[in-house]
Amino acid sequence: MKPSSDWLLLVLTLPTDNATARMRFWRALKGKGCAVLRDGVYLLPATDIAEAELLELSSSIGEAGGAAHLVRAPSRGADQEAEFRSLFDRTDEYAAFVRSLADARKTLSDISPVEITRLLRRAGKDFDAISSIDFFRNEAFTRAEAAWQDFVALANTVLSPGEPHQVEGAIPLLRREDYQGRTWATRQRLWVDRVASAWLIRRFIDFQACFMWLVSPSESPPDALGFDFDGAAFSHIGERVTFEVLVASFGLEDEPGLLKLGTLVHVLDVGGEVVPEAIGFEAVMTGAKARALSDDEMLTEMSHVLDSLLAHFAAIEKTNVVKRP
């Protein structure tokens, strides 16, 4: 423990005649993870970002008729450092979150896919809300993160039984002309990676592709090209999901917008880099699933969405190229 860590001390008086403003400032302080030393005195570990945010908040408080002063100073020693750090212990919050996941696990088999998706999004926001203000992470964070990952895996299993496991290996470069007019097979009840992969196959690889939607991967005919299940011709390899493996296998990386679309599919399937458009795509697909579309109808409907997203990402790429010096 470093006895000389810097801390930000915000001393404020909120406006007394504006209850709305007071509530807004209290929520802002809580959202930033500030600890309360006493009424009107708040504490945060010092970082440049936190300092800039608190200075902006101080200015807003002043404009609303209050007063705020921000001080940056080191702790006096190890004892005060330990005391200050203890104010940011999130163990109880993580424990409550893990309990909520345990309760939610009991309901997964009884609720609809739409409700599972909403539950995942809400629980993910809850975890992010705690971890984003956990400045001194310890075993409680590790346990909560593991519980969250287990919950996501279980929910995905319920949403999409037979989800493939990651395997290691090289991705060989294939010729599209050798894969024309084929039958392609994947698991039924399409979700993000499978519907995007089927779209990619028909859009860029096999224009006359015929698709089979399998109740079980074991039902895949010997002459069919399987995708997105264990043992399939095309599935998860290394960090890449099936869509990304197909892009690499058929040398499609230079198609405008396709790599960014792959990032969107990746984050929705296994997590990763945030893509703003992913939330909208997931919402559209969740709505389509709620309408009980058949897999053929799902592919037709989501193909229009994927065509539009590809055009969107391609236009962004073109704009970025033009802006480069």
N, C-alpha and C positions, 0 to 999 in steps of 0.2 A: 504494500500500500504506500502511495506517495504522499507524505505529509504536506507537501507544498502545492497540492492541486488547487486550481483556481475555481472560484464559485461566483455566480451572479446573484446578487441580492437586490430584489425589487421591493421598494418601499412605496406604498401607494395609498391614496385616499380616493375611493370611488365617488362619483357624483351622487348626492343624496336625493336629488329630485328627479332622477331618471332611472326607474326600475328596470326598464328594458336594456339600457346601456350597462347597468351593473351586472345583469344576468349574462349579457354577451361577453363582458370582460372575465367574469368568473369561469364561464365555459372555455374561453380561450386559454386561461391560465391552467385549467385542468387538462385541456387537450395537449398542452405542451409538456405536461408531466411535472409541473411545479410542485414542490413541497411547501407546506405551510409552516413557518416558524412561529408565527403568532398572527393575530388578526391584522391584515394589511401588510404582512411581510412574507415574501415568497422567495424560494431558493431554487436554483438550477445549477447543474455542473456547467462550467464555462466552456463554451465553444463559440467560434466566430458566428456561426449560423444562429445559435440561440441568442447571442448578444444582439444581433441585428433584428431578430424577431421581437425581442423584448423592448428594444428601443422604439420600434414601430408601434408596439402596443402602448408604450408609455406616451407617445405622441397622441395616439387616439384617445387615451384616457384624459389627457390635458385638454384636447379639443372638445371633449364631452362635459367639461366642467370639473373634472377631478384633478389630481396631482400624482405624479409618479417620478421616482428617482431610482436610477439603476447604478449599482456599485459593483465593481469587479475586484475581488480580493482573494488571497490564498487562505486556506485554513491555517489555524495557529499551530497545529501539530497533529500527531497521529490520533489522539483521542477525539479531537473535534472532527477530524476527517472521517473517522469511523462513525461518529454520531450523525454527521451529515449524510453519509452514504446509507445509513440505516433508514433514513427517511424515504429512500427510493426503493426499498425492498418490495418487489412485486410478487413475493411468494404466495400471499393469500389470494391475490387476483388470479394468478396462474392456477392455483388449486381450485378456485371456483370455476374457471374455464374448463379444466379437465373434468370436473364433476358434470358440467353441462354437456360435455361430449359423451360421457358415460350414459347420461339419460337419453341423449339423442340417438345413440347406437341402438337402443331398445326399440326405436320407432321406425328405423330405416326400412324394414321389410313390410311395413304397414302403410307407408305413404307413397304418393305418386312420384314419378320422376321429376315433375315440375317442383313439387314440394322439396324433394331431396336437393335439387339445384339451388333453390332459395335458401335451404338450410346450410348448404356448403358456403354460399356467398356470405350469409349472415355470420356464421361461425368464423370464417376467414377474416372478416372485418373485425370481429371481437379479438381474435388473436393478434392481428396487426396493431390494434389500438393499444394493447398491453405491451407488446414487444417493441413498438416504436418509441415508448417512453421508459424502457428498461435500460437504464444507462450503465448498470453494473450487473451484467448477466451472470447467473450462477446455475446451480443444478436445477432450480425450479424452472428456468427457461428451457433447459435441455429436456426435462421430463414433459413439459407442455408441448414443445415442438414435436417430440416423438409421438405423443398422444394425438396431436393434430394430423401428422402425416399418416398415422395408422387409420384415423377416422376418414381421411380423404381416400385412402386406398380401399377401405371397406365400402364407402359410398360409391366409388367408381365401379367396384365389383357388382354392387346392386344395380347401378345404372347400366352397366355394360358387362355382363358376365363373359368370362373368357378373355379378359384383357391380356394382351401378350406381354411376356417378360422380355427384358432387355438382354440381348446377347452381344458378344464381342465378335468382331471379324471385319474383313475388308469388304467394301462395296464394289463389285465389278462393274465396269462400264458395258452396257448392253446396247444392241442395235434395235431401234424401234421397228424396223421393217421385219424383224424376226418375231414380232409379237402382235401381228395383225389378225383380226377376226377371231380372237380367242375368247374362251369363257373364263371369267374372273370370279372368284368366290370369296366371300367374307361372311362374318357373323351378321345375323339379322338384327333388327332394331338399331339402325344406323345411328352413330353419334359422330362427333367432330372429325376424328382422324379417318374413320372409314368413309364418311360421306365425301370428305375433301379428297381422299385418295381415289375414290370411284370417279369423281368429277375430273381429277387430274388424268386418270387413265383414258377416259373417253375424250377429253379435251386436247391432250398432247401426245398420247402414246398409241392407243388403239382406238381409232375413230369408230370402228364397228364392234366395239366390245359388247359382250353379252354378260350380264351379271347374275350370279346366284347368291341368294341370301340364306345362309345356313343356320339351322337350329343349333347344330353342334359342328365344330370344325372337323370332327371325325366323319361327317357326311360329305366332305368335299370329294368330288370325283377325281380319279387319278390324273385325268387330262386337263383339269382346271388349274388355273393359276391362282393360288390362294394369296390373300393379303390381310395383314393385321390380325394374325393369330399365331400362336406358337406352332412352329414347324411349317409355316407358310413360305411360299417363294419370296414374298416381300413382307417384312415386319420390322420391328424395332431392332436397330443395330447401334450399339454404343449409346450415345446421347440422342440419336436421331429417332424420331417417330416414323411411322410407315410412310406418311406423306413425304417427309424429307428424304427417306431412303429411295423412294421412287424418283424423286427429282434428281438425286445423285446418280442413280442407276442408269438413267436414260439421258444424262448430260443436259439437263434442262436449266442449269443454274443461270444461264445468260438470258432466259426469258424475262422480260421486264416485269417487275413486281412479284415474281414467283417466290423468291427467297423471303421477302417480307411476309408474304402470305403463309409460307412455311413456318415462320416465327409465330404467327398468330395461331396456327394449328398446334404447334408445339406447346405453347403456354396453356392452351385450353385442354390439352390432353395430359400433359405431365407437369405443367408449371414452368416458370422461367421468366425471361425478360417480359416486362409489361408492354403490351400492345394496346393502345386506347381502343382500337376498333374491335378488340376481342369481346368486350362486354356486350356490344351490340349484336355481334354474330351469335354469341351464346344465347342471347335473349330471343333472337329470331328462331334459332333452332329449338329452343325450349318450347316456344309457342307452337312451332310446327309439330313437335312431338305431342303436345297437349291435344292437338286436333286429331290424333290417332291416324295420321297418314300412314299408308303402306310404305315399305322401303323404296319401291319404285317411285311413288309420289314424293317421298322425302328427297330422293336424289334429284328429281326434276325441279322441285321447288328450290332447294338449296343451291342447285347449279346456277340459277339466275343470280343469287346472292354472291356466290363465289366469282362469277363473271364480273360483277360490278366491283367487288373488292379488288380483284386483280387489276381492273382498269384504274381504280383509285390509287393503288400502290405504284402502278407503272407511271401514272401522271406525277406522283410525288418524286419518283426517281428522276424523271425527265426534268422537272423543275430544279432539283438539286444539282443536276449536271450543268444546267444552264447557269446557275448561280456561282459555280466554281470559277475561281480566277484563272 
